[in-house]
Structure formats: C-alpha cells, structure tokens
C-alpha cells in the first residue's frame, strides 16, 4: 500500500518532450537499478507510487510538471497514453472532472521494474492497449480516492491505498474479487478501511453481479489476511447512472440476508466541497455520512 497524503505534488509546468526507444529486458533492469541508485525527488517517488496504486493518471493528479513527465517518458519510467489530450479533457468534462492537461500517464517498463523492486509486487500494466472508456473509468476511480485523501488530510487522517493486485482476493490463483480500490484511513492508531467500486455503465446487471461477488468474498474468509482487517470493509459504490443503484438494491434483495454493507451515491456532484458527505446506505435504505470528518447522522 502507498500513503497518498505523504506528499502533495505541485511542480511548475513547462517544457518539451523527449524521445524514447525500445529497450531489452536487461536494459530495463539496468536502467531501473541506475534510477534507484541515483535517486529521485520525494515528489517524483510519490508520483510513481500513485501510478503503482492507480495505474493511470492525469498530469493534475500526479502533480508533476509536463516537462518532468516527458523527461521520465524519454527514459521509459512512464508512458504517455496515445489519445489526444484535448479529447481527453472533453471526455473528462462529461464526468464533471475539470483538468488543466488531458495527457494521461502510466508506468513505463522501467517504472514497472522500479515499482516491483520498491513494493515487491508487479503493478497493473497494459493501459496503452485499453480503450479510452476503460482508461477513464480508472481515472475517475483515482480521482475519487484522491478526493477522499484531500478531505481526510484536512482532518488529520492519512489514506493508504492498495494496488489492484494487493486488493484482489484469489482462490487457487483465480481472482474471486477485484475491487476498483481498497483504502484505509488511519489516525492515532484508529483505522477505517473502505472498498470502492465505480460504475459507468447504464444497466443494473453488473451491480447485481457485484453483490454476488462481495457476498461470496465475505464467505471465503480470505479477506482477513489479505486486507489485514478484522471486519469486512463497507463498500462505497459510485455510479454515473441511477439504474446501477437500483441494481444494487435488487442484488441485496436477491442475496438477503447479506453480510456486507453497501453504500451508494451518484457521480454527479461528488467533486464539490461536500460531495463526499452524503451516501445512501443501500442495506437500510437511508441517507447519512460514512467518513469520520463529516458530522451528523451516519448512514
């Protein structure tokens, strides 16, 4: 897991791109070792950690200036996603996200090698082959996590974020649950873990399937050791279309009695100052708060 609150990245943004060439596996390892030996700034390390956990991010999310990122791209520490930045800005606007730069970055082969040496786990890869819709799904998930981290930091909480592999549950090397994100809020010895799912589809079937997956995961008893928790974390489901929330309701009724706690809210308005304040407890069908820094009735 990485600590999201460890560094707020904000570099000045200027510069021109570099040019990257193909590298062999040995060259990748050698370059990664060289970077590790020379060292990077704390801001750069934090950006690489964010990509390790989140997979793909905007320049705004990483907080490094484009010149620095292009220099890292020339060394294949990061890779640039091929879609036009202006088109990405337009598409993110449909999700209510306003960004200064539409360039998206993921770990390059050298960055993947560094992350694996640093964390002992190979990070998610393959983003350069993904469709834009698939990529934007993860960008939105990452912004939700970053939004929670920013609000948590104001109240003295730190947010730790697990990578995709670290948060997945496996039985006999087959995944039985792959949450979009697993986070844990920590302050003065207190821990508050949460699971996050984001839905950009406009049908209820995937939500129903998610309830089935989460209930099977609860029954597996694999989660205690993987997530290092005593109680199964509540699920925070964010959806672009209201029909997905109806799908969760249907799934809970189908699986009743359920063992997991499900919260939901629409994506619209989530980026506002109080966007994370109100959630709907789908189990009990009532509204309330889920985070410790929000006052009032808990959902």
Residue, then its C-alpha position, 0 to 999 in steps of 0.5 A: x500500500x502507498x500513503x497518498x497524503x505523504x506528499x502533495x505534488x505541485x511542480x511548475x509546468x513547462x517544457x518539451x518532450x523527449x524521445x524514447x526507444x525500445x529497450x531489452x529486458x536487461x536494459x530495463x533492469x539496468x536502467x531501473x537499478x541506475x534510477x534507484x541508485x541515483x535517486x529521485x525527488x520525494x515528489x517524483x517517488x510519490x508520483x510513481x507510487x500513485x501510478x503503482x496504486x492507480x495505474x493511470x493518471x492525469x498530469x493534475x493528479x500526479x502533480x508533476x510538471x509536463x516537462x518532468x513527465x516527458x523527461x521520465x517518458x524519454x527514459x521509459x519510467x512512464x508512458x504517455x497514453x496515445x489519445x489526444x489530450x484535448x479529447x481527453x479533457x472533453x471526455x473528462x468534462x462529461x464526468x464533471x472532472x475539470x483538468x488543466x492537461x488531458x495527457x494521461x500517464x502510466x508506468x513505463x517498463x522501467x517504472x514497472x521494474x522500479x515499482x516491483x523492486x520498491x513494493x515487491x509486487x508487479x503493478x497493473x500494466x497494459x493501459x496503452x492497449x485499453x480503450x479510452x472508456x476503460x482508461x477513464x473509468x480508472x481515472x475517475x476511480x483515482x480521482x475519487x480516492x484522491x478526493x477522499x485523501x484531500x478531505x481526510x488530510x484536512x482532518x488529520x487522517x492519512x489514506x493508504x491505498x492498495x494496488x489492484x493486485x494487493x486488493x484482489x482476493x484469489x482462490x487457487x490463483x483465480x481472482x474471486x474479487x477485484x475491487x476498483x480500490x481498497x483504502x484505509x484511513x488511519x489516525x492515532x492508531x484508529x483505522x477505517x478501511x473502505x472498498x470502492x467500486x465505480x460504475x459507468x455503465x447504464x444497466x443494473x446487471x453488473x451491480x447485481x453481479x457485484x453483490x454476488x461477488x462481495x457476498x461470496x468474498x465475505x464467505x471465503x474468509x480470505x479477506x482477513x489476511x489479505x486486507x489485514x482487517x478484522x471486519x469486512x470493509x463497507x463498500x462505497x459504490x459510485x455510479x454515473x447512472x441511477x439504474x446501477x443503484x437500483x441494481x444494487x438494491x435488487x442484488x441485496x434483495x436477491x442475496x438477503x440476508x447479506x453480510x456486507x454493507x453497501x453504500x451508494x451515491x451518484x457521480x454527479x456532484x461528488x467533486x464539490x466541497x461536500x460531495x463526499x458527505x452524503x451516501x445512501x446506505x443501500x442495506x437500510x435504505x437511508x441517507x447519512x455520512x460514512x467518513x469520520x470528518x463529516x458530522x451528523x447522522x451516519x448512514 
